[in-house]
Amino acid sequence: MRIGILTGGGDVPGLNACIRSITLSALDLGWQVTGIRRGWQGLLDVDPTSALSRTENLIELGRETVRGVDRVGGTMLHSSRLDPRTRPEGDRSQEVLEKLTALGIDAVCAMGGDGTLRFAAHLSCLGVPVISIPKTMDNDVFGTDYCIGFSTAISRSVEAINALRTTAASHERIAIVELFGRRSGETALMSGFLAQVDRTMISEVPIDLDVLIPLLEADKRSNPESYSMCVVSEGATIKGDEGLGEEIGKSASDRTQEGIGQRLAHEVSSRTGQGTIVQELAYLMRSGAPDAVDRMVGFAFGALAVQLLHSGQAGRMVALKGGNYTHVPIATLLEQRKSVDVSALYDPRTYRASLVGIEGMPMLLY
């Protein structure tokens, strides 16, 4: 048995822990493990008949290869956002199938977010044994309560938000911290709640400036240090602003308009005359080593993936549900998009987290 492992989409801390876990679990079964570089792109680029091409696009994973990688952020296999079905030359899914056969890869463990795992589900439908492993710091893959990378992104964000307080206080300004989260505001919601900022704006609820700006002014006046702090999801929109809404679906690299943080700061300054600070945390949220939670989940997801293959249960996505490790059909993420349950977790009148029911909630994974 030979397993192919790949990582696609944005890197997050915890991927290397998962790669190590898959590798060691597979080796314990006497299986072989091939790392595929740069996600699905690696399978399109590799020429199975060329030793040089195999070296450039593949890496054989052994115990020494993955020693210590769990302590490092990012992905040792590198990444891409390529979907073989959407190439300019047409759908190349059949080529992926032929490459897997030529390389002797019997099953695939694909780590990624919504885009990467959509093709994994497609590949499974074509008959390839595939296990999907959800990772994204936005935590927005439907079918699992948790994705690798989320906890570290929250930890990084909370640290940065609280560090920025000293500058906001020194200059008596309204500080606006913009966090990744195009379609889901969960990262902003959790970071804002744990850092206890004054207001948090999420992707799911349009911002009413006539309500928000007076609140921020009041927060600043009531603070003995004369500053206020707010967090905003990059995908948040201003109420009535049609142009910005069209930008939500685009990747950050495609955007030509300024971010929501800058737009919000301009509105605050022009309406109130107050000074502002805008900080976009961006890639710093997912840089560096994983925290304890992402290392733990990475190890567990990797081991579960191999156990599923060993028991003949391919076509599954590993998941955390209600605080328990489990697995769901691989196509589950196609059913809908995961977003914040506004009625249960957020008060749109005050732009604050609202945990209305704690009893019965799983720890860390509301």
Long-range contacts (C-beta under 8 A, 24 or more apart in sequence): 1-26, 1-29, 1-30, 1-31, 1-32, 1-106, 1-107, 1-309, 2-31, 2-32, 2-33, 2-34, 2-103, 2-104, 2-105, 2-106, 2-107, 3-31, 3-32, 3-33, 3-34, 3-105, 3-106, 3-107, 3-108, 3-109, 3-306, 3-309, 4-34, 4-35, 4-36, 4-100, 4-103, 4-105, 4-107, 4-108, 4-109, 5-33, 5-34, 5-35, 5-36, 5-61, 5-77, 5-108, 5-109, 5-111, 6-35, 6-36, 6-37, 6-39, 6-40, 6-42, 6-43, 6-77, 6-108, 6-109, 6-110, 6-111, 7-39, 7-75, 7-77, 7-78, 7-79, 7-111, 7-112, 7-116, 7-135, 8-39, 8-40, 8-79, 8-80, 8-81, 8-82, 8-110, 8-111, 8-112, 8-113, 8-115, 8-116, 9-39, 9-79, 9-81, 9-112, 9-113, 9-114, 9-115, 9-116, 9-135, 9-136, 10-79, 10-113, 10-136, 10-137, 10-286, 11-73, 11-74, 11-75, 11-79, 11-286, 12-73, 12-135, 12-136, 12-137, 12-148, 12-149, 12-152, 12-153, 12-286, 12-294, 13-73, 13-74, 13-149, 13-152, 13-286, 13-287, 13-288, 13-289, 13-290, 13-291, 13-294, 14-135, 14-148, 14-149, 14-152, 14-290, 14-294, 14-295, 14-297, 14-298, 15-74, 15-75, 15-111, 15-135, 15-148, 15-149, 15-298, 16-66, 16-69, 16-70, 16-71, 16-72, 16-73, 16-74, 16-75, 16-76, 16-290, 16-298, 17-69, 17-70, 17-290, 17-294, 17-295, 17-298, 17-299, 17-302, 18-111, 18-133, 18-135, 18-148, 18-298, 18-299, 18-301, 18-302, 19-61, 19-66, 19-69, 19-75, 19-76, 19-77, 19-111, 19-302, 20-66, 20-69, 20-70, 20-299, 20-302, 21-70, 21-298, 21-299, 21-300, 21-301, 21-302, 21-303, 21-306, 22-109, 22-302, 22-303, 22-305, 22-306, 23-61, 23-62, 23-63, 23-65, 23-66, 24-63, 24-66, 25-302, 25-303, 25-305, 25-306, 25-307, 26-306, 27-62, 27-63, 29-306, 29-310, 32-60, 33-60, 33-61, 33-62, 34-58, 34-59, 34-60, 34-61, 34-103, 34-105, 35-59, 35-60, 35-61, 35-65, 35-76, 35-77, 36-77, 37-77, 37-78, 38-77, 38-78, 38-79, 38-80, 38-82, 39-77, 39-78, 39-79, 39-80, 39-81, 39-82, 39-112, 39-116, 40-80, 40-82, 40-83, 40-84, 40-96, 40-116, 40-119, 41-80, 41-82, 42-80, 43-84, 43-95, 43-96, 43-99, 43-100, 44-82, 44-84, 44-87, 44-92, 44-95, 44-96, 44-99, 46-99, 46-103, 48-99, 48-102, 48-103, 49-102, 58-103, 70-290, 70-295, 70-298, 70-299, 71-289, 72-289, 73-152, 73-286, 73-287, 73-288, 73-289, 73-290, 74-287, 75-111, 81-115, 81-116, 81-251, 83-115, 83-118, 83-119, 84-119, 85-119, 85-122, 93-122, 93-123, 93-126, 96-123, 97-123, 97-126, 97-128, 100-128, 107-131, 107-309, 107-314, 109-133, 109-302, 109-305, 109-306, 109-309, 111-135, 111-148, 112-136, 113-138, 113-140, 113-141, 113-147, 114-140, 114-141, 114-333, 114-337, 117-141, 117-317, 117-330, 117-333, 118-333, 118-334, 120-330, 121-330, 121-331, 121-333, 121-334, 124-314, 124-315, 124-330, 124-331, 125-331, 129-309, 129-314, 129-315, 130-314, 130-315, 130-330, 131-305, 131-308, 131-309, 131-314, 131-316, 131-317, 131-318, 131-330, 132-316, 132-317, 132-318, 132-330, 132-333, 133-301, 133-302, 133-305, 133-317, 133-318, 134-317, 134-318, 134-319, 134-333, 137-180, 137-187, 137-285, 137-286, 138-180, 138-181, 138-182, 138-183, 138-184, 138-186, 138-187, 139-184, 139-186, 139-187, 139-338, 140-181, 140-183, 140-184, 140-186, 140-337, 140-338, 140-339, 141-333, 141-338, 142-332, 142-333, 142-335, 142-336, 142-337, 142-338, 143-317, 143-319, 143-328, 143-332, 143-333, 143-335, 143-338, 144-317, 144-318, 144-319, 144-320, 144-321, 144-328, 145-319, 145-320, 145-321, 145-322, 145-323, 145-362, 145-365, 146-297, 146-319, 146-320, 146-365, 148-294, 148-297, 148-298, 148-301, 149-286, 149-290, 149-294, 150-186, 150-187, 150-294, 151-291, 151-293, 151-294, 151-297, 151-364, 152-286, 152-288, 152-290, 152-291, 152-293, 152-294, 153-180, 153-187, 153-191, 153-285, 153-286, 154-187, 154-190, 154-191, 154-194, 155-291, 156-281, 156-284, 156-285, 156-286, 156-287, 156-288, 157-187, 157-191, 157-195, 157-231, 157-281, 157-285, 158-191, 158-194, 158-195, 160-279, 160-281, 160-284, 161-191, 161-192, 161-195, 161-197, 161-229, 161-231, 162-195, 164-229, 164-277, 164-279, 165-227, 165-229, 167-277, 168-227, 168-228, 168-229, 168-277, 169-225, 169-226, 169-227, 171-227, 171-275, 171-277, 172-220, 172-225, 172-226, 172-227, 172-275, 173-227, 173-274, 173-275, 173-276, 173-277, 174-216, 174-217, 174-220, 174-227, 174-228, 174-229, 174-230, 174-265, 174-268, 174-274, 174-275, 174-276, 174-277, 175-227, 175-228, 175-229, 175-230, 175-276, 175-277, 175-278, 175-279, 176-230, 176-231, 176-232, 176-261, 176-264, 176-265, 176-268, 176-276, 176-277, 176-278, 176-279, 177-229, 177-230, 177-231, 177-232, 177-261, 177-279, 177-280, 177-281, 178-231, 178-232, 178-233, 178-234, 178-259, 178-260, 178-261, 178-278, 178-279, 178-280, 178-281, 178-282, 179-231, 179-232, 179-233, 179-234, 179-281, 179-285, 180-233, 180-234, 180-252, 180-281, 180-282, 180-285, 180-286, 181-233, 181-234, 181-235, 182-233, 182-234, 182-235, 182-248, 182-249, 183-235, 183-248, 183-337, 183-339, 184-233, 184-235, 184-337, 184-338, 184-339, 184-340, 185-233, 185-235, 185-236, 185-339, 185-340, 185-346, 186-339, 186-340, 187-233, 187-285, 188-231, 188-232, 188-233, 188-236, 189-340, 189-345, 189-346, 189-353, 190-353, 191-231, 192-230, 192-231, 192-352, 192-353, 193-352, 193-353, 193-355, 195-229, 195-231, 197-229, 197-230, 197-231, 198-228, 198-229, 198-230, 199-228, 199-230, 199-231, 199-350, 199-351, 199-352, 200-230, 200-231, 200-232, 200-351, 200-352, 200-353, 201-230, 201-231, 201-232, 201-233, 201-236, 201-260, 201-264, 201-351, 202-233, 202-236, 202-340, 202-342, 202-346, 203-233, 203-234, 203-235, 203-236, 203-237, 203-248, 203-339, 203-340, 204-339, 204-340, 204-342, 204-346, 205-236, 205-342, 205-346, 205-348, 205-351, 206-236, 206-237, 206-238, 206-239, 206-240, 207-232, 207-236, 207-237, 207-238, 207-239, 207-264, 207-351, 208-239, 209-238, 209-239, 209-267, 209-271, 211-349, 211-351, 212-351, 213-267, 213-268, 213-271, 213-272, 215-350, 215-351, 216-268, 217-272, 217-274, 220-274, 230-351, 232-260, 232-261, 232-264, 233-260, 234-259, 234-260, 234-261, 234-280, 235-260, 236-260, 238-263, 238-264, 238-267, 252-282, 293-364, 300-325, 301-325, 320-365, 322-362, 322-365, 323-362, 323-363, 323-364, 323-365
